[in-house]
Amino acid sequence: MRWLIGLLGVQIALGGALVALAATDNLPFGDGSSDGGGSASAAEPVPRPKVDRFNAAGTYDSVKRQVALGPRPAGSPASRKLGERIRRALPGGRFQAVPGGLRNVIGAVPGRDPRRVVVVGAHYDTKDQPGFLGANDGASGTAILTQLARTVRPRRLRPTLVFIAFDGEESPAGAPEQEFERFGLRGSKVAAPGYRGARAMILLDFVGERGLRIRREGLSNARLWRALRAAARRVGTARVFPAGTESPILDDHLPFIRAGIPSIDLIDFDFPCFHRACDDLSVISPRSLDAVGETMLELLRGL
């Protein structure tokens, strides 16, 4: 699905993305708190939020319904069926064509300031390998995305929120893993150029497993990540987002970074069932879904 950026050559190739990241890092996100030091133990339970605005049970049901479709590789009948469900779930839902017969699904909730746009994204396809259900890797982010879209009311927030479910994040079967950036990220490559000037892009990826702990991914905008952690502290979910930075990773936020948009990737690096058959419903925790959902609602209020 995605490769850690460990080789110097790849890091140099990403120089343009890092320049764009630095160039857009002057936006007034966050509260100025530090992002360094320490880590939380994944053995600690995921805390219950101090607020109750997000429908965690409904979000878990969404994961369950996606998994019940079976494997959902891009372009498959199961993926197209899911795409139709997502279109109906998103406000003003519409399809955006992606090469190869694929389809992003896009919806929006208008804010008080139509010129101030925040993109929230997740991918809904699964890795094209037999029996892979992608409960966390695909379904969890999609479920939180659609629930957020149902929860946020028009013009209650300042920014206009654009919700995008990406198709074709995973590279096709048989594509070389070392060329993931070339063959994968198909939907986000199509979507990102249309949102140049957006205030932020937030990607939801591995966000539903038990014992959830999400540190800052190396390409994620530092100020926007501090704003996320500040939001988590306000709602009582700070342990889910411990301090520290992990390696950069190739994911659907990268095309948005290249477009000059401050972007962050919510992904748990310690998920043990990455592209394995054990990524099924048993790994999903409604409390983890709730913690991310409540944190997201709080973050979006401040953007």
Buried (B, 14 or more C-beta within 10 A) or exposed (E): BBBBBEEEEBEEEBEEBBEBBEEBEEBEBBEEEEBEEEEBEBEEEBBBBEBEEBBBEBBBBBBBEBBEBEBBBBBBEBBBEBBEBBBEBBBEBEBBEBEEEBBBBBBBBBBEEEEBBBBBBBBBBBBBBEEBBBBBBBBBBBBBBBBBBBBBEEEEBBBBBBBBBBBBBBBBEEBEEEEBBEBBBBBBBBBBEEBEEBBBBBBBBBBBBBBBBBBBBBBBBBBBBBBBBBBBBBBBBBBBBBBBBBEBBBBBBBBBBBBBBBBBBBBBBBBEBBBBEEBBBEBBBBBBBBBBBBBBBBBBBBB
